[in-house]
Structure formats: C-alpha cells, structure tokens
Amino acid sequence: MAKSKKTTNQQINLNDTQYYLNRELSWLEFNSRVLHEALDSRTPLLERLKFLAIFSSNLDEFFMVRVAVLKQQVEAKVSQLSFDGRTPQQQLDDISFVLRPLVAQQHQHFEQVLRPLLANHNIHILDYIDLTEKQRKYLDNYFEEQIFPVITPLAVDPSHPFPYISNLSLNLAVVVKNPETEEEFFARVKVPKVLPRFLPLPPELGIQRHGKPALWTGVPLEQAIAHNLESLFPGMNIQEYHPFRITRDADLELEEDEADDLLLLIEQELRKRRVGGTPVRLEIQSQTPDVIRNRLLQDLELTESDVYEVDGLLGLHDLMYFMSLSVPAELKDPPWQSVVPPRLQRIREVNPSSEVLEIEEGRDFFAVIRERDLLVHHPYQSFTASVVRFITSAAHDPNVLAIKMTLYRTSGDSPIINALIAAAENGKQVSVLVELKARFDEENNIFWAKRLESVGVHVVYGLVGLKTHSKIVMVVRREQDRIRRYVHIGTGNYNPKTARLYTDLGLFTCQEDLGADVTDVFNFLTGYSRQKSYRKLLVAPVNLRDRFVGLIEREIENAQKGFSGRIVAKMNSLVDPQIISELYKASRAGVQIDLIVRGICCLRPGLKDISENIRVISIVGRFLEHSRIFYFYNNGEEEIYIGSADWMPRNLDRRVEVVTPILDPDIAKDLQEILGIMLADNRQAWELQPDGSYIQRRPGEDCPEASSQKILMSMALNPPAITSNLMNSRKSYVYPDK
C-alpha cells in the first residue's frame, strides 16, 4: 500500500497551477467574509457598521499595497506567472471582476438596510437637503465658525495646475461659473481630516420621538461643506459639486543594501509616502457626470478600470465613528473584560462562612514561571496583567540584570515602552530590536526608537534584507548563586490596544534550552552571529522551513507505515507552495489534516486524489484570529508549537520568526482543546470549497450554536465548568482514533 501511494505521488505534478488558488482572490474572499458579518442580522447593529468600516479599511490597504504592486508589474511588463498561473494583468482583471459586486453590495446594504435600521434605533444619519430650517441654520453657523477657517479651495486653470491630492483624502470636485463672463472653472475642495466625518446636531435640534431627543442626529461633513460653497467662492455661481476619493501606492521602496543609515533611509521614504505615490484607484459617486469623471481621470493619469462607482457616501471606513456612541446594550457586542490568568491571581476568602472570593493580583511573577511554564491566551486573558506586568516587574526588580525584546508594533501610549525606559533608568542593561520596516507603523516605531535611545536603551533597527517579526522577550535575573533567563514567546505584537481585539497566545518559561535558544536569537539580531542550529526553537530564516517540512514528512512516513497521521494547524495565511505541496503529499498518504486559516489560503481542499483528506475553515468574529498553532500527532507522541510565523514565503524566508515547541504536557493539552473548540465552531466558521469559495457553517436542527470565541470567553470566566462539560466532547477533532 505504501509503495502504491509513493508511485502515485510521482505520477502527479503537485506543482501544477490548477492545484493552487490565487493569493489576491483568496484575500478578497476573506474580506467578503468580513462584509458578511455586516450583512448578518445576527450581528448587533453597531457591530455591523464596524464590519462595514473594516471592509473599507482592508480594501484601502489592499489597493495601496497589493494592487499597486500588480500595476507596477504590468507597467514593467513583468511576464512571471503567479503560482496559480495568472499574469499580473489577469490578476488585476480578476480582482476588478470579483470586487465590484462586493463594493456595490456594501454600499447598497448601508444605504438601504443599515441606515433605516439605525433610524429605527434613534440614530439618524441625515442628508443636508432633508434638514429643517433651524437645523440648516445651526450647521451653517458651525461651518462659518469651525469649518470655513480650515478649508482652502484650490482652483484648476492654466495658472493653477491640478493640485496634489493626498492619499485616501475625501474631496469635492466643484464647477463654478463667473456670472459676468459665463466662463466655467473647475476647483477642488479637500474635506479636512482634522474634523469629525459626521457632524452631530445638538439634542434640542435632533430628531424627537415621544418628546425625547434621538441618540444621535447629524449629517456627513462633506455635505455641510457642499451646501456652503458660496462662502468659499464669493461672487461665483456654484454649478455642481461631486465627491471623490483617491488611493495611492503607499508601499515603501527600500534599497537597504545601499543605505548607510537604515533609520535615515526609512525617514526619507516616509516623507515620500506622506506626499504619496502613484494613484491606483478613484472612487466617485455613480451620478458623477462624464465631464467631471474624465477630467479627474486625465489629471490623475488613471484609466476607466481604476474607477469604482458607489451609490451613497464615500469612505465608509469612517463609520467606525459610531462605535463610540453610548447606545442600548443590544446594539453592540456585550463588553468583554479580560480576566487575570488563574495562576497570576491571589485568592483569599472574604468571609469563611461565605463562598464569595476576592481575586487580586499579587503573586511574584518569576516564582509562578519557576513552578512551571505559563500559557496566556489574549484577549480572553489579560495582556496587561501578564505581558505588561512581566516587563514592568522586571524593570523594577533589583535582581534583574538585563531585558531584551523585539518590537514589531506597539501602541502610541505603550506602558511597555515606559517600563523599558524605567528599566534603563534603574541601571539595567536594556536591548530592544525595533523593526523600522513594520508596514504603516514605521513612523510610530521611529519615534519610540529615538525615545528609547535617548534614555540609554541599546536600540537595534533590524537586519538588512529581513524583517524581524518574532515576538520575544528575555529577562536575565540573578538568583542566589546562578543566573536564570525568563522568556516570553508570543504569536502577537507587544501592543496593549490590539491585544484587546486580536486573539493571541504567549508562553512564559524559564526552561534552560529555550532560554539559551532565545539568547542565540538575540545574538543573531544584534551581532554577527551566523547561528545555523537551535536546541528547541524553530527560527526563520535558519531552520523554520526545513523543520516544518520535516514535521509534515514524518506524518507521511507514519501514515505509509500504517499508523495514524494527523496535522492541525492554525494561522493567518497559507501561501507557501512548498508547504502546500507537502500537505498534498500528506493527504495522499492518508494523513488527516485540518487547517484553520483566517485569511489567505492558496491550498485547494477536497480535490480527488490530491487533497481529499484536507479540510480548511476560516473563523471571522468579534476578535481578529491572529494566533498560530501547529499540531502534529507523531504516532501518539504529539508535538505542538506556537509562534509568530504563517506558512508564507515571506515568513519562512525573509523574516526573523520564532516558533517554540510546547514542552509542558498540560499546556499542550490546553492548546489541543482550543483547536478542538475552533474546529467545532458552527457560528463563525466558514468552510473552504475546492473552487476557492467559502460556505458558512450553520447549526443543525438539533444542534446548539457553538461560537468558538464565545466558548473561550466562557472558559476564561469559569474554566472548571466549561472544561468538564464541554471540552471533552471536542477532543476527537484533534486526537485521531478517539
């Protein structure tokens, strides 16, 4: 049997383009799933607005980076095909074909469904033309006092060339006429970003129901500007105005090999980005006349294929504004407060005769880690009470000698940065690798790097040709007659804000081998180390690819010997063709494979004789699934890993990534149970079909709804009850033959 399988593998070319899905189209499928959350009536109303906003923000970045690159390739006449066999132009054409109906659906749903629903719940986004005389007078006065001083109208004529239009800016194309000469002129008015996109009316002027003011009544900012254009062009007749929005190429072009100073190079490139690159998309309203449309296309050097028409408001990413409103509870997801991990709690009885317990923080962090490894799961468990506390404790602990960490992204008011500064001021040796090339966070990282350097922190800016994407911290501490290394290895950024929104995992350990390996990684990052092997860690670009391939091949060998083979992997994206090919081989050998891939997945599951044993789901919910977990059955000697890397060429070959094995058997079991819960999700899970489309799971007739994120929230609040009543029934999704 094993010989037959091997022969079949040789007969089929697993690198054939027909076995791979297109990366860009797979990403559009992901964003379609985001949009579905806005369309789904089961999602609370304001959360639906949030998902519309995320859909738009995602598209902005997609055009700024992915579409921009494809357009550059077309212009450069690049002939190389994608792994699925498409030219750059074919990919652009397919993107347009898939995306236009989605954009139309998004705007139609907002205008025809969500806007009326908002009004039913006393949130009124009005059009200026529907305002009463009192409401108009208030907004006209507001315009004169608050908006007019900020705006600069820009004429376009032979003496005034077409103005530079900044990336992602909302603008009005205005046509005015000189009443004396009857000559028409074209002008552009930029809608200022320094003002709120939606202008609220005072309660007494808002919509009244049963004698009570609405929760919110107001109009879009651009409409208040449009109906006061006479103030901007006195003595001229306003003929017409039309909103438009452009997107520019925003990817940095870095020639690192030729740079003497990486910090200076990136600062220069950021100045270019602020000016903006080549336009790649023009968004206009569908009723915009051809003369305005053609004028914009000509001046922006765009073509018809770059135009996206919408019915209604442009720039729906600004709908995130409404998430800050104080509204009835049913309009939002229930608030979630992360819990302190159980082992970091101090529990004492308030009253011996009562079962009420008071939970406080207070245990010595380092003692907890010395007892055994600690796993934390965000946002279910508190990032502040674990990761931030770990670094802050180290900064003020007199026995700590040194702190080393990597920073890829962090928040603007980061308590972690403050802790590192405090550590340096307390005389500790502090070394931080700040990745200056973290896309769209470069400016923020430059600011923090300079601040850290100013207080004596040793700052490293990364390696030439590689992004440092690993999430690692090491604390070196003197204890009695020895030096001990405490390590945190995570799947997500050291960012307290995103830690409340992204699901991520972190391992705290003081195991010698892991500490020694992390030391070697930091030496690789800060010095001239050419480390070629590690004791336990999987590190890119050194051994990560080879180790993952080896782990898959081991499952293949076991299956060919007649043993059970099993792989479960969770990640953000699966793109790498070599890994996909290895998974196809494993499937053909009989290995059972379940993949949880939130975003891009270029693997085709369920293909006869290729991937019949592979199943792929994507989970899209209130939290962004960001953790990476890799499980291998290994003939009963299970191995499980977590880390920062997806299965993409950039993660395996062009980034510094760290993936750690889980050596504590209890933590390994916890992770397997988390995977089991996700694989059993029938609310937020979508199943990938062989053609690249996704079908959302629905609970069966007699089956209760099982949202993995809700279950994990319940587990965090009440671990024993959930574990005993729910988890055991789901182990079969991870363990074979059980």
Order of alpha helices (4+ residues) and beta strands (2+ residues): alpha-alpha-alpha-alpha-alpha-alpha-beta-alpha-beta-beta-beta-beta-beta-beta-beta-alpha-alpha-beta-alpha-beta-alpha-beta-beta-beta-alpha-beta-alpha-beta-alpha-beta-alpha-beta-beta-beta-beta-beta-alpha-beta-alpha-beta-alpha-beta-beta-beta-beta-beta-alpha-beta-alpha-beta-beta-alpha-alpha
